């Protein structure tokens, strides 16, 4: 199955989840969670301009459209990508 890149809204979820995200049944590396949390709080300016723009855009999309376009994109992707 092809891997899809994250949407701008997923970027926000990943960043706010300190790189781990949520709602999956795999292993959560808590040391990574701790390191990302400390890094994002103490050195946010070390993020690239692209990541900052993606986070701002994702936050705007979530607040303004409440996940509508994320859901629409997910629905379309399922229609466009055949099941294995």
C-alpha positions in Angstrom: 0.0 0.0 0.0 1.4 3.4 -0.9 2.4 5.7 2.0 0.6 9.0 2.0 2.4 12.1 3.2 0.8 13.8 6.2 -1.6 16.6 5.7 -1.1 20.0 7.2 -3.6 19.2 9.9 -1.8 16.0 10.7 1.5 17.9 11.0 -0.1 19.9 13.9 -1.3 16.7 15.6 2.1 15.2 15.3 3.9 18.3 16.6 1.4 18.8 19.5 1.7 15.1 20.3 5.5 15.6 20.4 6.1 13.5 17.3 4.1 10.4 18.3 0.6 11.2 17.2 -2.3 9.2 18.5 -4.8 6.5 17.8 -2.6 3.7 16.6 -1.9 0.3 18.1 1.9 0.3 18.0 4.7 1.0 20.4 5.1 4.5 21.8 8.7 5.5 22.5 8.3 7.6 25.6 12.0 8.8 25.5 11.3 10.3 22.0 8.1 11.9 23.4 10.1 13.5 26.3 12.9 14.7 24.0 10.5 16.2 21.4 8.4 17.9 24.1 11.5 19.5 25.7 12.9 20.5 22.3 9.7 22.1 21.0 9.2 24.0 24.2 12.8 25.3 24.6 13.9 25.6 21.0 10.9 26.3 18.7 13.0 28.6 16.5 15.1 25.7 15.5 12.2 24.4 13.4 12.6 25.1 9.7 10.5 27.8 8.1 8.6 25.1 6.2 7.6 23.3 9.3 6.5 26.5 11.0 4.4 27.4 8.0 2.9 23.9 7.9 2.0 24.1 11.6 0.4 27.6 11.2 -1.6 26.5 8.2 -2.7 23.3 9.9 -3.8 25.1 13.0 -5.7 27.6 10.9 -7.4 24.8 9.0 -8.4 23.0 12.2 -9.7 26.2 13.8 -11.5 27.6 10.8 -12.8 24.5 9.1 -12.9 22.0 12.0 -11.3 19.2 10.1 -13.7 19.4 7.1 -11.1 19.4 4.4 -9.0 16.8 6.2 -12.0 14.5 6.2 -12.8 15.3 2.6 -9.2 14.5 1.5 -9.2 11.2 3.4 -12.5 10.2 1.7 -11.1 11.1 -1.7 -7.8 9.3 -1.1 -9.8 6.1 -0.3 -11.6 6.4 -3.6 -8.4 7.1 -5.6 -6.2 4.4 -4.1 -7.3 0.8 -4.7 -7.5 -1.6 -1.8 -4.7 -4.2 -1.8 
